[in-house]
């Protein structure tokens, strides 16, 4: 109810400005872990049905997707709002400002967003300092995945060095490492989605990640035999699982801003890619579904297609911060 009252005010602001306002509020909440715990217990009230995978305990199956909290500034807030796990980032070795504004757009009639942020983040060292402070008070009760990427100024031929560098700094402070090779907003990045390139990245990251499971995040445009081949190559290189999918490129479309499309339009694509990945990967791999999750039915669809976990971000813009908790209560046990 409160978010319904606040949404017109937030929607009167430019999309990225509203994002920063909401993130500042979340950061204030995150500074007060006891308040966040109280909020989870008494307001969010998620249905915690623990899932054991990869040696980790996920309190429930609905998590925060990468992109909302790029710099790990509000982890306790997301716990308070009822999430079961977090993916933070994407984080590059060195700080970077990202692409020029405007770079985030609401597509209200589709309950969607288009972004061309360009991996704006504070850099691996700054984010590591925040995560170190978080863990200095004890292990948080929620798994944290850290998404790593390459700096825009790094030639694609040297991308492996960036991924390795970011993972070396951040992996000791994370529970999982996710490899973002699928953003449409960093030139050349998606060229890394070949069996050889992706496998080499997985191997390089595993060398420095101190045993943390490595997940690979794919673009929705990757499909068919090409997707099958990359999945198998990543598994052979030691990947523990996959995230499907990243945003859909709008390049060449006159009806949308240029960037990556997220939200409801990805619902069917995400389901299809999850099913394909599960067929190619078998039962052992962890599969995380991301795309078009905005209620329990859409989340259940991805789980039924083969996902172990689901993530959301865009739907929070339209339905408010307690959505993950509500979805957890509506899933089949």
C-alpha positions in Angstrom: 0.0 0.0 0.0 2.8 2.4 0.9 4.6 1.8 -2.4 1.4 2.4 -4.4 1.3 5.9 -2.7 5.0 6.5 -3.4 5.1 5.3 -7.0 3.6 8.3 -8.7 6.2 10.5 -7.0 9.0 8.2 -8.1 7.6 7.9 -11.6 7.6 11.7 -11.8 11.4 11.6 -11.7 13.7 10.5 -14.4 14.2 6.7 -14.2 17.8 6.7 -13.0 17.1 9.5 -10.5 14.3 7.5 -9.0 16.7 4.5 -8.9 19.2 6.5 -6.9 16.5 7.9 -4.5 15.3 4.3 -3.8 18.9 3.1 -3.4 19.7 5.8 -0.9 16.6 4.8 1.2 17.7 1.1 1.0 21.2 2.1 2.1 19.9 3.8 5.2 17.9 0.6 6.1 21.0 -1.6 5.4 22.9 0.4 8.0 20.5 -0.9 10.6 20.6 -4.8 10.4 18.3 -5.2 13.5 15.7 -3.1 11.8 16.1 -5.1 8.6 15.6 -8.3 10.5 12.5 -6.9 12.2 11.1 -5.8 8.8 11.6 -9.3 7.3 10.0 -11.0 10.2 7.0 -8.7 10.7 6.3 -7.0 7.4 7.9 -8.9 4.4 7.2 -12.3 5.9 8.7 -14.5 3.1 7.9 -18.2 3.1 11.4 -19.5 3.9 11.7 -23.0 2.5 15.4 -23.6 2.4 17.1 -25.0 -0.7 20.5 -26.7 -0.4 22.6 -26.3 -3.6 26.4 -26.1 -4.2 27.0 -26.4 -0.5 25.0 -23.3 0.2 21.6 -22.8 1.9 19.2 -20.5 0.0 16.4 -19.4 2.5 14.0 -19.5 -0.4 14.1 -19.5 -4.2 13.6 -15.8 -5.1 16.6 -13.5 -5.3 17.7 -10.1 -6.3 19.1 -9.8 -9.9 22.3 -8.0 -10.7 22.0 -4.3 -11.7 20.0 -2.9 -8.9 22.7 -2.8 -6.2 25.8 -2.5 -8.4 28.1 -1.5 -5.6 26.9 -3.6 -2.6 25.7 -0.6 -0.7 22.5 -2.1 0.7 22.7 -5.9 1.3 20.8 -5.9 4.6 18.0 -3.9 3.1 17.3 -6.6 0.5 17.2 -9.2 3.2 14.7 -7.0 5.1 12.5 -6.7 2.1 12.3 -10.5 1.9 14.8 -11.7 -0.7 16.3 -15.2 -0.5 19.7 -14.4 -2.0 21.5 -11.5 -3.8 23.4 -11.0 -6.9 25.4 -7.8 -6.6 27.2 -5.9 -9.4 28.3 -6.1 -12.2 31.7 -5.0 -10.9 34.8 -4.3 -12.9 38.4 -4.2 -11.7 38.7 -0.4 -12.0 35.9 2.2 -11.3 34.1 3.5 -14.3 31.3 6.0 -14.9 29.5 4.0 -17.5 27.6 5.4 -20.5 26.3 9.0 -20.7 22.9 9.8 -19.3 20.0 9.4 -20.0 20.7 5.6 -19.9 17.6 4.1 -18.1 14.1 4.3 -19.5 10.7 3.0 -18.2 8.5 1.2 -20.8 5.4 1.4 -18.7 2.9 -0.2 -21.1 5.1 -3.3 -21.0 6.1 -3.2 -17.3 9.7 -3.1 -18.7 12.9 -1.1 -18.5 15.5 -0.3 -21.1 19.0 0.4 -19.8 22.3 1.2 -21.4 24.2 1.8 -18.1 27.5 0.4 -19.2 28.8 -1.3 -16.0 28.9 1.9 -14.0 30.4 0.9 -10.7 32.9 1.9 -7.9 35.5 -0.8 -8.9 36.4 -4.1 -7.2 38.5 -2.6 -4.4 35.8 -0.3 -3.1 33.1 -3.0 -3.3 35.4 -5.5 -1.6 35.9 -3.0 1.3 32.1 -2.9 1.8 31.7 -6.7 1.6 34.6 -7.1 4.1 32.8 -4.7 6.5 29.6 -6.7 6.0 31.3 -10.0 6.8 33.4 -8.6 9.7 30.1 -8.7 11.7 29.6 -12.4 10.9 28.4 -14.3 7.9 25.1 -12.8 6.6 22.1 -15.3 6.5 21.8 -15.0 2.8 24.0 -16.2 -0.1 25.7 -13.4 -2.1 26.7 -13.8 -5.7 29.1 -11.2 -7.2 28.8 -10.4 -10.9 32.1 -9.6 -12.5 32.8 -7.9 -15.9 35.5 -6.1 -17.9 36.2 -2.4 -18.0 35.0 -0.6 -21.2 38.6 0.6 -22.0 40.0 -2.9 -21.8 40.5 -4.4 -25.3 38.4 -7.5 -25.7 41.6 -9.5 -26.3 42.6 -8.7 -22.7 39.2 -9.4 -21.2 40.4 -12.5 -19.4 42.8 -10.3 -17.3 39.9 -8.1 -16.1 37.7 -11.0 -15.1 40.5 -12.7 -13.3 41.5 -9.5 -11.5 37.9 -8.7 -10.3 37.3 -12.3 -9.2 40.6 -12.4 -7.3 39.6 -9.4 -5.3 35.9 -10.2 -4.8 35.5 -14.0 -4.7 36.9 -14.4 -1.1 34.0 -12.1 0.1 31.3 -13.8 -1.9 29.5 -17.2 -1.9 29.3 -17.4 -5.7 30.9 -15.6 -8.7 28.8 -14.9 -11.8 30.5 -14.1 -15.1 28.7 -11.4 -17.1 29.6 -12.0 -20.8 26.2 -11.0 -22.1 25.5 -7.3 -21.4 24.5 -5.6 -24.7 25.9 -2.3 -23.4 29.7 -3.0 -23.4 31.0 -3.2 -27.0 32.3 -6.6 -28.0 31.3 -8.3 -24.7 29.0 -10.8 -26.2 31.7 -12.1 -28.5 32.9 -13.9 -25.4 29.9 -16.2 -25.6 31.7 -18.8 -27.7 32.7 -22.2 -26.4 36.4 -21.5 -26.4 36.2 -18.0 -25.0 33.7 -18.8 -22.3 35.6 -21.9 -21.2 38.8 -20.0 -20.9 37.2 -17.3 -18.8 35.7 -20.0 -16.5 39.0 -21.7 -16.1 40.8 -18.3 -15.4 38.3 -17.3 -12.8 38.3 -20.7 -11.1 42.0 -20.4 -10.6 41.6 -17.4 -8.4 38.1 -17.7 -6.8 39.2 -20.0 -3.9 36.7 -22.7 -4.6 33.6 -20.5 -5.0 31.1 -21.8 -7.5 31.2 -20.0 -10.9 28.0 -19.2 -12.8 27.9 -17.9 -16.4 25.2 -15.5 -17.5 24.0 -15.7 -21.1 22.2 -13.3 -23.4 18.6 -14.2 -24.5 19.7 -14.1 -28.1 22.0 -17.1 -27.6 20.0 -20.2 -28.5 19.9 -23.5 -30.3 23.1 -25.5 -31.0 25.3 -22.4 -30.1 23.8 -22.3 -26.6 24.2 -26.0 -26.1 27.8 -25.9 -27.2 28.7 -23.0 -24.8 26.9 -24.7 -21.9 28.8 -27.9 -22.4 32.1 -26.1 -22.8 31.6 -24.1 -19.6 30.7 -27.3 -17.7 33.8 -29.0 -19.0 35.8 -26.0 -17.7 34.3 -26.3 -14.2 31.3 -24.0 -14.2 28.8 -24.8 -11.5 25.8 -23.3 -13.3 24.2 -20.6 -15.4 21.9 -17.6 -15.2 19.4 -17.1 -18.0 19.0 -14.5 -19.1 20.5 -11.1 -19.4 18.7 -8.2 -21.1 17.5 -8.3 -24.7 19.3 -5.9 -27.1 17.0 -3.3 -28.7 19.5 -2.4 -31.4 17.7 -1.8 -34.7 14.3 -1.2 -33.1 12.6 2.1 -33.7 10.0 1.7 -31.0 12.4 1.5 -28.0 15.5 3.4 -26.8 18.8 1.6 -27.5 20.0 -0.6 -24.7 18.9 -3.8 -23.0 15.3 -4.6 -22.5 14.2 -6.3 -19.2 10.9 -7.1 -17.6 7.7 -8.8 -18.8 8.7 -9.0 -22.5 11.4 -11.5 -21.6 9.1 -14.0 -19.8 8.8 -16.5 -22.7 12.4 -16.2 -23.8 13.7 -16.8 -20.3 11.5 -19.9 -20.0 12.7 -21.3 -23.3 16.4 -20.7 -22.6 16.1 -22.2 -19.1 14.6 -25.4 -20.5 17.4 -25.6 -23.2 20.1 -25.1 -20.6 18.7 -27.7 -18.3 18.5 -30.2 -21.2 22.1 -29.5 -22.1 23.5 -29.3 -18.6 21.7 -32.1 -16.9 20.6 -32.1 -13.3 23.8 -31.3 -11.5 24.2 -27.7 -12.7 22.6 -24.8 -10.8 20.2 -22.9 -13.1 19.0 -19.4 -12.2 16.0 -18.0 -14.1 15.9 -14.3 -14.7 13.5 -12.4 -17.0 9.8 -11.5 -16.7 9.3 -12.6 -13.1 6.6 -10.4 -11.6 4.4 -12.7 -9.6 4.3 -16.3 -8.3 2.9 -17.7 -11.5 5.7 -16.3 -13.7 8.3 -17.5 -11.1 6.8 -20.9 -11.0 6.9 -21.1 -14.8 10.6 -20.7 -14.8 11.1 -23.2 -12.0 8.9 -25.7 -13.8 11.1 -25.1 -16.9 14.2 -26.2 -15.0 15.4 -23.3 -12.9 16.5 -24.0 -9.3 16.2 -20.3 -8.4 14.7 -17.2 -9.9 15.7 -13.5 -9.8 13.9 -10.2 -10.3 14.7 -6.5 -10.6 12.5 -4.7 -13.1 9.2 -5.8 -11.4 10.3 -4.1 -8.2 10.0 -0.8 -10.1 6.4 -1.4 -10.8 5.3 -3.5 -7.8 7.5 -2.4 -4.9 10.2 -3.8 -2.7 8.3 -6.6 -0.9 7.5 -8.4 -4.2 10.1 -11.2 -3.7 8.5 -12.1 -0.3 5.1 -12.2 -1.8 6.3 -14.4 -4.6 7.9 -16.8 -2.2 4.6 -17.3 -0.4 2.9 -18.2 -3.7 5.3 -20.9 -4.9 4.4 -24.5 -4.8 6.3 -26.3 -2.1 
